[in-house]
Amino acid sequence: MKALRMAVVMALGVAVVACAQLVITSLDKNGELTWTNSVSNATYRVEWASSVAGPWQKFDALTNLMLLSATSPAVTVKVPMLYRVVWLDAPPWAGTYRYSGWDDQGILVVTGRLVLFATEQTSQRYDGSWQLVRVDGRTNVIGPQVGKGNAGGSVTKSGIWLDFFPDIDDYDFIIEGNFLGSACLGYWYWYDSGGNPVAQGFFRALKENAVAEVPPANPAGVWDYQALDFALRLVVTGELSFATSTDPISGDWLLGLASPFSTTHPVGQGAFAGGLFSGNTLTVAFPEPPDRSFTVEGEWAGTVYAGFWRRAGPDGGERGIFQAKRRTDP
């Protein structure tokens, strides 16, 4: 769901825009609330709160104002002072995402925002907008993914393909990935006018409102695990079992090949220890010989743990994306 809030001061409305699509435009002195959206057919609910911090309530929950009992001459109650419009049937992927992009060496190179619009189907449409900045001090080749603009392509419930420069023929900058819970994970590619790849890497986009709403990460329990390679092909499935919820994180893994495609992702079974949280990000390293390493690093979004896996060794390295969905609670 998406929401916009309007503060009411002395019977006049002041709009606070939280999303580029759903915009409250006015609340007049006659009590008429007006908003606009980028789509025509949608379902909404108006909610109220007595402060910006909430809690936000439906109007059929005004039971505390229906019948008041007082034991003193002075009576104080919380009344509706702020209003927001909730878009009930918005596509689950639509919204504003916190975007991070890495190069093919696993170095963070860009950060910013990606907005995915819920537009009505037309023959020509833009599906989003982007605003990205280079990470200070980085000089890695990243292509034209700095600045801001529109993105055109296709967005579905399960996947995304967007061209950041849909109206420019000299080059293409494309992101392609999958939605995993409230996260979107995948790869970026920069092609020249001849269709030749110049640079590539991977990205993670976390939905802002969903990240704010999820409870603190609690990994303890069993999680169904899937790993995809750089071509977004499913290569490994199995389970991760977390025995602890605080640093150092420990547990077990049981994984097997899921396709005929070759991969250096570990398969078999084993134990891990020393996993560490940094904010909402958990990094776990599987035991490997001294000249090799394998790590999974991802963020938590409710019952989904999703991010990137990396394998390094003397025979080269490999990277991909993974998702783990909670199967059992601790």
Secondary structure, DSSP 8 states (H G I E B T S, - for coil): -EEEEEEEETTEEEEE---SSSEEEEE-TT--EEEE-S-SS--EEEEEESSTT---EEGGGTHHHHS---SSS--------EEEEEETT--TT-EEEEEEEEETTS-EEEEEEEEE------SS---EEEEEEE-TT--S--TT-SEEEEEEEEE-SSEEEEES-TT-SS-EEEEEEEEETTEEEEEEEEE-TTS-EEEEEEEEEEEHHHHHHS------EEEEEEEE-TTS-EEEEEEEEE--SSSSEEEEEEEEE-SSS---S--EEEEEEEEEEETTEEEEEE---TT-EEEEEEEEETTEEEEEEEEEETTEEEEEEEEEEE-S--
